[in-house]
Amino acid sequence: MTVDEVEDRARAVLHMALGVDERYLIPQARLVDQLYADSMELLEMVMGLNEAFGIEIRAEDVAAIDTVADVYAAVRRLLGARVEHGV
């Protein structure tokens, strides 16, 4: 899976979990302060990401997620070697 594929799939999960139009899911967008995600939506996001990627986002991972870019970085980190960096 390439970095672009990871971000596309994660963006789709964010769109479904947060109910936010994908055009607002820019990397610097803050999940709570700008996209108005509440605790239930964040839980849906985590469960959706875990299912979509076969990973386990833990509480300490969630605490470090503030922006859409943070979501992408957390998923890539948890996928590790399964992410291909395209040329």
Secondary structure, DSSP 8 states (H G I E B T S, - for coil): -BHHHHHHHHHHHHHHHH---GGG--TT-BTTTTT---HHHHHHHHHHHHHHHT----HHHHHT--BHHHHHHHHHHHHGGG-B---
